[in-house]
Amino acid sequence: MTCKEAFQEISKYLDGELAEDFKHILEEHLCKCAHCKVVFDTTHKVIELYCDGKLFPMPDLVRTRLHEALRRKYREKAL
């Protein structure tokens, strides 16, 4: 799994919507990639804090905007 693929799956994972086989692949990637682990942990914490510790499904528009922002940041760092 690439970092780009991991970014695309983080919100599905946090929403409990990621297929079990992909869940394990993402978890393996997060164990090996410190950058993606930081993104994952930060995203998870923001959701927890924002939702008062309760996870709620993200609206599609919010999920799309988050993915776009993550992709943009990733591209900026790659340059």
Backbone torsions as a table, in degrees:
resi	resn	phi	psi	omega
1	MET	NA	134.8	177.3
2	THR	-89.1	166.6	177.2
3	CYS	-61.8	-40.6	179.1
4	LYS	-59.3	-45.2	178.6
5	GLU	-64.4	-39.4	179.1
6	ALA	-61.9	-45.1	179.2
7	PHE	-58.0	-38.8	-178.1
8	GLN	-68.8	-22.9	-175.5
9	GLU	-102.5	-10.0	-174.7
10	ILE	-58.5	-48.5	-176.8
11	SER	-68.1	-34.4	175.4
12	LYS	-62.9	-41.3	179.0
13	TYR	-61.5	-49.4	-178.6
14	LEU	-65.2	-29.3	178.3
15	ASP	-83.2	-5.3	-178.1
16	GLY	74.5	22.6	-176.3
17	GLU	-106.1	4.2	-176.3
18	LEU	-89.2	133.1	178.5
19	ALA	-57.2	146.3	-173.9
20	GLU	-55.4	-42.4	-179.4
21	ASP	-65.9	-39.0	177.3
22	PHE	-71.1	-32.0	178.0
23	LYS	-58.5	-45.2	-180.0
24	HIS	-67.8	-37.3	178.2
25	ILE	-64.0	-44.4	178.7
26	LEU	-63.6	-44.0	179.4
27	GLU	-59.8	-41.0	177.2
28	GLU	-62.6	-43.4	179.6
29	HIS	-62.0	-43.4	-179.3
30	LEU	-64.1	-30.1	177.2
31	CYS	-70.2	-27.4	-175.3
32	LYS	-98.9	-20.8	-172.6
33	CYS	-117.4	105.1	-178.2
34	ALA	-62.4	-37.8	-179.2
35	HIS	-61.8	-49.0	-179.5
36	CYS	-66.6	-35.0	178.7
37	LYS	-63.2	-40.4	177.4
38	VAL	-63.6	-44.9	178.6
39	VAL	-60.5	-45.9	179.7
40	PHE	-60.7	-51.8	-177.6
41	ASP	-61.6	-41.9	180.0
42	THR	-65.2	-45.4	178.4
43	THR	-60.2	-44.7	179.7
44	HIS	-62.0	-45.4	-179.8
45	LYS	-64.5	-41.7	178.8
46	VAL	-60.4	-44.5	179.0
47	ILE	-63.4	-44.8	179.2
48	GLU	-61.0	-47.2	-178.9
49	LEU	-65.7	-44.0	-178.2
50	TYR	-65.4	-36.8	-176.1
51	CYS	-97.1	15.8	178.4
52	ASP	59.1	39.2	177.1
53	GLY	85.6	-3.5	-179.5
54	LYS	-108.6	128.3	178.7
55	LEU	-84.9	131.6	177.0
56	PHE	-126.7	149.0	177.8
57	PRO	-58.3	138.6	178.3
58	MET	-80.8	135.7	174.6
59	PRO	-60.1	149.0	-177.3
60	ASP	-54.5	-43.0	-178.6
61	LEU	-63.5	-42.0	178.9
62	VAL	-64.8	-44.3	178.7
63	ARG	-60.0	-43.5	179.9
64	THR	-63.3	-44.5	179.9
65	ARG	-65.3	-38.8	177.9
66	LEU	-63.2	-45.8	178.9
67	HIS	-60.3	-43.1	179.5
68	GLU	-62.8	-42.4	179.1
69	ALA	-64.1	-42.4	178.9
70	LEU	-64.4	-42.8	178.3
71	ARG	-62.3	-43.3	179.8
72	ARG	-61.3	-45.7	178.3
73	LYS	-62.4	-41.7	179.7
74	TYR	-61.9	-44.6	179.3
75	ARG	-63.7	-41.1	179.2
76	GLU	-61.9	-40.5	-179.1
77	LYS	-72.6	-29.7	-180.0
78	ALA	-70.3	-24.8	-179.4
79	LEU	-79.9	NA	NA
